[in-house]
Amino acid sequence: MALPEPPLRQLVTIDGTNVTLEMKGNPIENLGVLSAAELFQCINIFDKKYQPSNYNKADGSPLRVFDSKTVKIDVSKRSKEDMGFWHRNVDWHEVIFCVRGALRWETEMGTRVLKEGDMMVIPKGITHRSMLCEDSAEENVLIELKVRDGLKYVGDNK
């Protein structure tokens, strides 16, 4: 005699609270959902079409990939020159992920080297600039999230 299939569970997070729902069917079988389909995609940020204007210019801008009122996602590729100016973002926290290479970040709070796999938050209102360093690659690639809302570090909470 075959055992009955266990119920499928789906964990739903609402305002930071996890709720477990038991379901009779597989939640991804509904292939007719099209809402926000343009967001559900894989993007190869190393593709040449995602080469921002800052690729070999110190004063170039990163390439905006996603945009909303509270979060902006950019690709930045610094390869030839230091950032020749200082920048201060008074409206957005900047969350920077290094996915290739390394850059030295000078800020009024101190200097940090951001290497592959590292993430750094530059709080709103902090003056900063990026510079090449000894660990920089021929192409240094960053993903930058601009976050308008407040951020609270909870990484050590278990």
Contacts in CASP RR format, 6 or more apart in sequence:
PFRMAT RR
TARGET T0000
AUTHOR 0000-0000-0000
METHOD contacts of the structure
MODEL  1
MALPEPPLRQLVTIDGTNVTLEMKGNPIENLGVLSAAELFQCINIFDKKY
QPSNYNKADGSPLRVFDSKTVKIDVSKRSKEDMGFWHRNVDWHEVIFCVR
GALRWETEMGTRVLKEGDMMVIPKGITHRSMLCEDSAEENVLIELKVRDG
LKYVGDNK
7 22 0 8 1.000
7 23 0 8 1.000
7 24 0 8 1.000
8 22 0 8 1.000
8 23 0 8 1.000
8 24 0 8 1.000
8 25 0 8 1.000
8 26 0 8 1.000
8 27 0 8 1.000
9 20 0 8 1.000
9 21 0 8 1.000
9 22 0 8 1.000
9 23 0 8 1.000
10 20 0 8 1.000
10 21 0 8 1.000
10 23 0 8 1.000
10 27 0 8 1.000
11 18 0 8 1.000
11 19 0 8 1.000
11 20 0 8 1.000
11 21 0 8 1.000
12 18 0 8 1.000
12 19 0 8 1.000
12 20 0 8 1.000
12 21 0 8 1.000
13 19 0 8 1.000
39 66 0 8 1.000
43 50 0 8 1.000
43 65 0 8 1.000
44 50 0 8 1.000
45 65 0 8 1.000
45 75 0 8 1.000
45 99 0 8 1.000
45 141 0 8 1.000
45 143 0 8 1.000
46 100 0 8 1.000
46 141 0 8 1.000
50 63 0 8 1.000
50 65 0 8 1.000
50 75 0 8 1.000
51 63 0 8 1.000
51 77 0 8 1.000
52 60 0 8 1.000
52 61 0 8 1.000
52 62 0 8 1.000
52 63 0 8 1.000
52 74 0 8 1.000
52 75 0 8 1.000
52 76 0 8 1.000
52 77 0 8 1.000
53 60 0 8 1.000
53 61 0 8 1.000
53 63 0 8 1.000
54 60 0 8 1.000
54 61 0 8 1.000
54 62 0 8 1.000
54 76 0 8 1.000
54 77 0 8 1.000
54 78 0 8 1.000
55 77 0 8 1.000
55 78 0 8 1.000
55 79 0 8 1.000
56 79 0 8 1.000
56 80 0 8 1.000
56 81 0 8 1.000
57 80 0 8 1.000
57 81 0 8 1.000
58 81 0 8 1.000
58 82 0 8 1.000
58 83 0 8 1.000
58 84 0 8 1.000
58 85 0 8 1.000
59 84 0 8 1.000
59 85 0 8 1.000
62 74 0 8 1.000
62 75 0 8 1.000
62 76 0 8 1.000
62 142 0 8 1.000
62 144 0 8 1.000
63 74 0 8 1.000
63 75 0 8 1.000
63 76 0 8 1.000
64 72 0 8 1.000
64 73 0 8 1.000
64 74 0 8 1.000
65 73 0 8 1.000
65 74 0 8 1.000
65 75 0 8 1.000
66 72 0 8 1.000
66 73 0 8 1.000
67 73 0 8 1.000
69 148 0 8 1.000
70 147 0 8 1.000
70 148 0 8 1.000
70 149 0 8 1.000
71 145 0 8 1.000
71 146 0 8 1.000
71 147 0 8 1.000
71 148 0 8 1.000
72 92 0 8 1.000
72 145 0 8 1.000
72 146 0 8 1.000
73 143 0 8 1.000
73 144 0 8 1.000
73 145 0 8 1.000
73 146 0 8 1.000
74 143 0 8 1.000
74 144 0 8 1.000
74 145 0 8 1.000
74 146 0 8 1.000
75 141 0 8 1.000
75 142 0 8 1.000
75 143 0 8 1.000
75 144 0 8 1.000
76 141 0 8 1.000
76 142 0 8 1.000
76 143 0 8 1.000
76 144 0 8 1.000
77 139 0 8 1.000
77 140 0 8 1.000
77 141 0 8 1.000
77 142 0 8 1.000
78 103 0 8 1.000
78 130 0 8 1.000
78 132 0 8 1.000
78 140 0 8 1.000
78 142 0 8 1.000
79 138 0 8 1.000
79 139 0 8 1.000
79 140 0 8 1.000
81 132 0 8 1.000
82 129 0 8 1.000
82 130 0 8 1.000
82 131 0 8 1.000
82 132 0 8 1.000
83 129 0 8 1.000
83 130 0 8 1.000
83 131 0 8 1.000
84 129 0 8 1.000
85 129 0 8 1.000
86 127 0 8 1.000
86 128 0 8 1.000
86 129 0 8 1.000
87 127 0 8 1.000
87 128 0 8 1.000
87 129 0 8 1.000
88 125 0 8 1.000
88 126 0 8 1.000
88 127 0 8 1.000
88 128 0 8 1.000
89 122 0 8 1.000
89 124 0 8 1.000
89 125 0 8 1.000
89 146 0 8 1.000
90 124 0 8 1.000
90 125 0 8 1.000
91 124 0 8 1.000
91 148 0 8 1.000
92 124 0 8 1.000
92 146 0 8 1.000
92 147 0 8 1.000
92 148 0 8 1.000
93 121 0 8 1.000
93 122 0 8 1.000
93 123 0 8 1.000
93 124 0 8 1.000
93 146 0 8 1.000
93 147 0 8 1.000
93 148 0 8 1.000
93 150 0 8 1.000
93 151 0 8 1.000
94 121 0 8 1.000
94 122 0 8 1.000
94 128 0 8 1.000
94 144 0 8 1.000
94 145 0 8 1.000
94 146 0 8 1.000
94 147 0 8 1.000
95 119 0 8 1.000
95 120 0 8 1.000
95 121 0 8 1.000
95 144 0 8 1.000
95 145 0 8 1.000
95 146 0 8 1.000
95 147 0 8 1.000
95 151 0 8 1.000
96 105 0 8 1.000
96 114 0 8 1.000
96 119 0 8 1.000
96 120 0 8 1.000
96 121 0 8 1.000
96 122 0 8 1.000
96 142 0 8 1.000
96 143 0 8 1.000
96 144 0 8 1.000
96 145 0 8 1.000
97 117 0 8 1.000
97 118 0 8 1.000
97 119 0 8 1.000
97 142 0 8 1.000
97 143 0 8 1.000
97 144 0 8 1.000
97 145 0 8 1.000
98 114 0 8 1.000
98 115 0 8 1.000
98 116 0 8 1.000
98 117 0 8 1.000
98 118 0 8 1.000
98 119 0 8 1.000
98 140 0 8 1.000
98 141 0 8 1.000
98 142 0 8 1.000
99 116 0 8 1.000
99 117 0 8 1.000
99 141 0 8 1.000
99 142 0 8 1.000
99 143 0 8 1.000
100 116 0 8 1.000
100 137 0 8 1.000
100 139 0 8 1.000
100 140 0 8 1.000
100 141 0 8 1.000
101 115 0 8 1.000
101 116 0 8 1.000
101 135 0 8 1.000
101 136 0 8 1.000
101 137 0 8 1.000
101 139 0 8 1.000
101 140 0 8 1.000
101 141 0 8 1.000
102 113 0 8 1.000
102 114 0 8 1.000
102 115 0 8 1.000
102 116 0 8 1.000
102 133 0 8 1.000
102 135 0 8 1.000
102 136 0 8 1.000
102 137 0 8 1.000
102 140 0 8 1.000
103 113 0 8 1.000
103 114 0 8 1.000
103 130 0 8 1.000
103 131 0 8 1.000
103 132 0 8 1.000
103 133 0 8 1.000
103 136 0 8 1.000
103 140 0 8 1.000
103 142 0 8 1.000
104 111 0 8 1.000
104 112 0 8 1.000
104 113 0 8 1.000
104 114 0 8 1.000
104 130 0 8 1.000
104 131 0 8 1.000
104 132 0 8 1.000
104 133 0 8 1.000
105 111 0 8 1.000
105 112 0 8 1.000
105 113 0 8 1.000
105 114 0 8 1.000
105 120 0 8 1.000
105 122 0 8 1.000
105 128 0 8 1.000
105 129 0 8 1.000
105 130 0 8 1.000
105 131 0 8 1.000
106 128 0 8 1.000
106 129 0 8 1.000
106 130 0 8 1.000
106 131 0 8 1.000
107 122 0 8 1.000
107 126 0 8 1.000
107 127 0 8 1.000
107 128 0 8 1.000
108 126 0 8 1.000
108 127 0 8 1.000
108 128 0 8 1.000
109 126 0 8 1.000
112 120 0 8 1.000
113 133 0 8 1.000
113 135 0 8 1.000
114 120 0 8 1.000
114 142 0 8 1.000
115 135 0 8 1.000
121 151 0 8 1.000
121 153 0 8 1.000
122 128 0 8 1.000
123 151 0 8 1.000
132 140 0 8 1.000
END
